[in-house]
Amino acid sequence: MLVSGGNVAHFVCFLAARAAKADWDVRTCVGRGAGRRLCVYGSAEMHTWIQKAADMSGLGIDAIRWIPIGADLRMDVDALRQQIVSDTAAGDLPFLVVGTAGSVSTGVVDQLRDISAVCKEHGVWFHVDGAYGGFAATLPQAPDDLRALSLADSVAVDPHKWLYAPLEACCALVRDVEALRATCGYHSPYYHFSQHALNYVDLGPEASPRFVMCLLTCARQSASPPRKPTWMRSIARWWIDCSAEARRSSRICYSTVVMSGARAS
Ligand SMILES: Cc1ncc(COP(=O)(O)O)c(C=O)c1O
């Protein structure tokens, strides 16, 4: 689905995950079924879209389990597994894990392959925030952790970041189209289109979307074809090097944390 920005793309994926994983009707009983509460997991480095999604979906931000990060600033996958096990034992329903492919403050990539394995083990939807770094997964020098976003149930990528598409152009990629339909498909008499056609009104929150594809096409046409791949590769190389350095260097981590205001002392 092409939508207006990362926040909206993530929200669409969040709702699709909820529809797919809750074993009760979330349209009538939002956050709990038979006393079980839906829980969502992600690292302390996650973008604020997660709070908005938890709040606006009606689950509430206390449904978010903030998984600690290690010294390398990536989600601690053992802590994730333990939290899922303990929530399940308490009778709650873990429905969504968010892995980050390029965090806001340092650009680090979570161990997406290992996170995917935990999700498979526990039957949880695996979503990747690729708003910033997702496109770099297509490049030859992309590290394995980044390429592992191909294992996700859903990914959000932002052409209006690295691809320099004009605002607002973002894309939600969801493997199971039926999860989107279960979230957004409503059939009133005035929207009674053919069931066999692909009607985007059934798959996303908007009935009157902007023509985002036009923005993407213009951006592609305005980029010089022979230069663009080299340019994108060199930015990708720079980013991969910087995020590896950020993981190694306490100085870089410290200054970034102070800049983001998260832990100023
Ligand atoms: C990692 C990450 N996720 C999500 C977002 C939200 O994207 P948007 O600003 O397009 O809503 C951003 C934007 O800065 C981001 O860097």
The ligand as an SDF file (V2000), in Angstrom:
LIG
                    3D

 16 16  0  0  0  0  0  0  0  0999 V2000
   13.1310    4.6860   11.6700 C   0  0  0  0  0  0  0  0  0  0  0  0
   11.9370    5.5440   11.3680 C   0  0  0  0  0  0  0  0  0  0  0  0
   10.6930    5.0250   11.4830 N   0  0  0  0  0  0  0  0  0  0  0  0
    9.5880    5.7470   11.2050 C   0  0  0  0  0  0  0  0  0  0  0  0
    9.6770    7.0570   10.8250 C   0  0  0  0  0  0  0  0  0  0  0  0
    8.4140    7.8470   10.5490 C   0  0  0  0  0  0  0  0  0  0  0  0
    8.3250    8.1760    9.2050 O   0  0  0  0  0  0  0  0  0  0  0  0
    7.4640    9.4480    8.6670 P   0  0  0  0  0  0  0  0  0  0  0  0
    8.1670   10.6590    9.1790 O   0  0  0  0  0  0  0  0  0  0  0  0
    7.5300    9.2940    7.1990 O   0  0  0  0  0  0  0  0  0  0  0  0
    6.0800    9.3190    9.2220 O   0  0  0  0  0  0  0  0  0  0  0  0
   10.9380    7.6530   10.6980 C   0  0  0  0  0  0  0  0  0  0  0  0
   11.0670    9.0680   10.3250 C   0  0  0  0  0  0  0  0  0  0  0  0
   11.9460    9.7680   10.7210 O   0  0  0  0  0  0  0  0  0  0  0  0
   12.1090    6.8750   10.9630 C   0  0  0  0  0  0  0  0  0  0  0  0
   13.3550    7.3830   10.8430 O   0  0  0  0  0  0  0  0  0  0  0  0
  1  2  1  0
  2  3  1  0
  2 15  2  0
  3  4  2  0
  4  5  1  0
  5  6  1  0
  5 12  2  0
  6  7  1  0
  7  8  1  0
  8  9  2  0
  8 10  1  0
  8 11  1  0
 12 13  1  0
 12 15  1  0
 13 14  2  0
 15 16  1  0
M  END
$$$$
